[in-house]
Amino acid sequence: MHIDIISVLPELLTSPFEHSIMKRARDKGLLQVAVHPLRKWAVNEYGQIDDYQYGGGAGMVMMCEPLAAAITELSANRKFDAIIYVTPDGKTLNQRMANTLSLKENLLIICGHYKGIDERIRQKYVTIEISIGDYVLSGGELAAAVLVDSIGRLLPGVLSDETSALTDSFQDNLLAPPVYTRPVDFEGMLVPDVLMSGNHAKIEEWRYEQALQRTKERRPDLMID
């Protein structure tokens, strides 16, 4: 998979992809992430990529011309399966969406900044608008990092045990069950006997029941879907 990201502050996206699972994905050649500074397509020698919003009001707006030029140039190099704008008013990211996007080959992500991007760019180029939650960040870079991580870990060969992703929370509209490791006795709190029984059928049954119970208690809305 190849992911291009357009950003006003590309430096914010250096660290998230240089460690742990995302680094492993890139080292294996399973995921390529290219971050492009929007100022490369600025409208003047001063690097301008934003301007005051029509109608007045606080906050600057990212201009049409730099974004259109960036999208056009990057689209000439590869055909994107989706052009994504990360924005608080987009559709909330969930596991099903991450699963779907992980099946794509080429994605382009636009990181908003200031008051966001000119609406005409959204209308002309963007195919999916995604939010990572009902709150506002200083820019879209952190949201883009979250999105890439949620997608990248699902690519075949990225995780050491590919079945691990299948048992994550939300994969079957259920939260993950409790997990335990050594020691068996921690300050009088014991690991459930069934997990040490060696009876895999019983263990899977216990895990399903626990996942069901946890979902009912914490996220009953997931069971309505």
C-alpha positions in Angstrom: 0.0 0.0 0.0 1.1 3.5 -0.8 -0.2 6.5 1.2 0.6 10.2 0.3 -0.1 12.9 2.9 -0.4 16.6 2.2 0.5 18.7 5.3 1.3 22.2 6.3 3.5 20.8 9.1 5.1 17.6 7.7 7.5 17.5 10.7 4.7 16.4 12.9 4.4 13.2 10.9 8.1 12.1 11.2 8.0 10.1 14.4 4.7 8.1 14.1 5.9 6.1 11.2 9.5 5.6 12.4 8.8 3.2 15.3 7.1 0.0 16.2 4.6 -1.7 13.9 4.5 1.2 11.3 8.3 1.0 11.0 8.1 -2.8 10.6 5.5 -2.3 7.8 7.7 0.1 6.0 10.9 -1.9 6.5 9.1 -5.0 5.0 8.0 -2.9 2.0 4.3 -3.5 2.8 3.5 0.2 3.5 5.0 3.3 1.9 4.1 6.7 3.4 5.2 9.9 1.7 4.5 13.2 3.4 4.4 16.3 1.2 4.8 19.9 2.5 2.0 21.9 1.1 4.2 25.0 0.9 5.9 23.3 -2.1 2.8 24.5 -4.1 2.5 27.9 -2.4 1.0 30.7 -4.5 4.0 33.0 -4.0 7.7 33.1 -2.9 6.6 33.8 0.7 5.1 30.3 0.9 1.5 31.5 1.3 -1.0 28.7 1.5 -3.8 30.3 3.5 -5.8 33.5 3.5 -8.6 35.3 5.4 -12.1 33.8 5.1 -14.8 35.5 3.1 -17.5 36.9 5.3 -15.1 37.7 8.1 -14.5 35.8 11.2 -11.5 34.5 13.2 -9.1 32.0 11.6 -7.4 31.5 8.3 -8.5 29.1 5.5 -6.3 26.9 3.4 -6.4 28.2 -0.2 -7.7 26.4 -3.3 -4.7 26.8 -5.6 -1.9 25.1 -3.5 -4.1 22.2 -2.6 -5.4 21.8 -6.2 -1.9 21.9 -7.5 -0.7 19.3 -5.0 -3.5 16.9 -5.7 -3.2 17.3 -9.4 0.6 16.6 -9.4 0.3 13.6 -7.0 -2.6 12.2 -9.0 -0.5 12.3 -12.2 2.0 9.9 -10.5 -0.6 7.4 -9.3 -4.3 6.7 -9.4 -5.7 7.1 -5.9 -8.4 4.7 -4.7 -9.6 7.5 -2.3 -8.7 11.1 -1.5 -9.3 11.6 2.2 -9.8 14.8 4.1 -9.4 14.4 7.9 -11.9 16.8 9.5 -14.0 17.0 12.7 -17.2 17.0 10.6 -16.3 13.9 8.7 -17.7 10.4 9.2 -16.3 8.9 12.4 -13.5 6.4 11.9 -14.3 2.9 13.0 -12.9 -0.6 12.6 -15.1 -1.4 9.6 -13.8 1.7 7.8 -10.2 0.8 8.6 -10.8 -2.7 7.3 -12.2 -1.4 4.0 -9.4 1.1 3.5 -6.8 -1.5 4.2 -7.9 -3.3 1.0 -6.9 -0.3 -1.1 -3.6 0.2 -2.9 -3.2 4.0 -3.1 -4.6 6.6 -0.7 -4.1 10.4 -0.5 -4.8 12.1 2.8 -5.2 15.9 3.2 -4.4 17.4 6.6 -6.4 20.5 7.4 -5.1 23.4 9.4 -6.3 26.7 10.7 -10.1 26.8 10.0 -9.8 24.1 7.4 -9.7 23.9 3.7 -11.7 25.9 1.1 -15.0 24.1 0.6 -14.5 23.9 -3.2 -11.6 21.6 -2.7 -13.8 19.3 -0.7 -16.4 19.4 -3.4 -14.1 18.8 -6.3 -11.4 16.4 -5.1 -12.2 14.8 -1.8 -14.0 11.4 -1.9 -14.0 10.5 1.8 -14.1 12.8 4.8 -13.0 11.2 8.1 -13.1 12.3 11.7 -11.3 10.5 14.6 -13.7 11.9 17.2 -16.0 14.7 18.3 -13.2 17.1 19.2 -11.0 19.6 17.4 -7.2 19.3 17.0 -4.8 22.0 16.0 -4.3 20.3 12.6 -5.0 17.1 10.8 -1.6 15.6 11.1 -2.3 13.7 14.3 -5.6 12.5 12.9 -3.8 11.3 9.7 -1.3 9.4 11.9 -4.1 7.7 13.7 -5.8 6.8 10.4 -2.6 5.4 8.8 -1.8 3.3 11.9 -5.4 1.9 12.0 -5.0 0.9 8.3 -1.4 -0.2 8.2 -1.5 -2.7 11.0 -4.2 -4.6 9.1 -2.0 -5.2 6.0 -1.1 -8.9 5.6 2.3 -9.6 6.9 2.6 -6.5 9.1 1.7 -8.1 12.5 3.8 -11.1 13.6 0.6 -13.0 14.3 -2.0 -12.0 11.6 -4.8 -13.5 13.7 -4.2 -10.9 16.3 -6.0 -8.2 14.4 -9.0 -10.4 14.0 -9.5 -10.5 17.8 -9.2 -6.7 18.3 -12.0 -4.7 19.7 -14.7 -3.8 17.2 -13.9 -6.5 14.6 -17.2 -8.3 15.3 -19.0 -5.3 16.9 -17.6 -6.6 20.2 -15.0 -5.2 22.6 -12.0 -7.4 23.3 -12.2 -9.7 26.3 -9.9 -9.2 29.4 -6.3 -10.5 28.9 -3.8 -11.8 31.5 -0.2 -12.7 31.8 2.3 -13.7 34.5 2.2 -13.9 37.5 -0.8 -16.1 38.2 -1.3 -14.4 41.6 -0.9 -10.7 41.7 -1.7 -9.3 45.2 -4.3 -11.9 45.6 -5.9 -11.4 42.2 -5.9 -14.6 40.3 -5.9 -15.4 36.6 -9.2 -17.2 35.7 -8.8 -21.0 35.9 -10.2 -21.5 32.4 -7.3 -19.7 30.8 -4.8 -22.2 32.3 -6.9 -25.2 31.6 -5.5 -26.0 28.2 -9.0 -26.5 26.9 -9.1 -24.3 23.9 -12.8 -24.7 23.2 -13.6 -23.6 26.7 -11.2 -20.7 26.5 -12.7 -19.4 23.3 -16.2 -19.8 24.8 -15.1 -17.8 27.9 -13.5 -15.1 25.8 -16.6 -14.7 23.7 -18.8 -14.5 26.8 -16.5 -11.9 28.4 -16.4 -9.9 25.2 -20.2 -10.0 25.0 -20.6 -8.9 28.7 -18.0 -6.1 28.4 -19.7 -4.8 25.2 -23.1 -4.8 26.9 -21.8 -2.9 29.9 -19.5 -0.4 28.1 -20.7 0.0 24.5 -24.2 -1.4 24.1 -24.6 0.8 21.0 -22.2 -1.5 19.1 -24.7 -4.4 19.4 -27.5 -2.4 17.7 -25.7 -2.3 14.4 
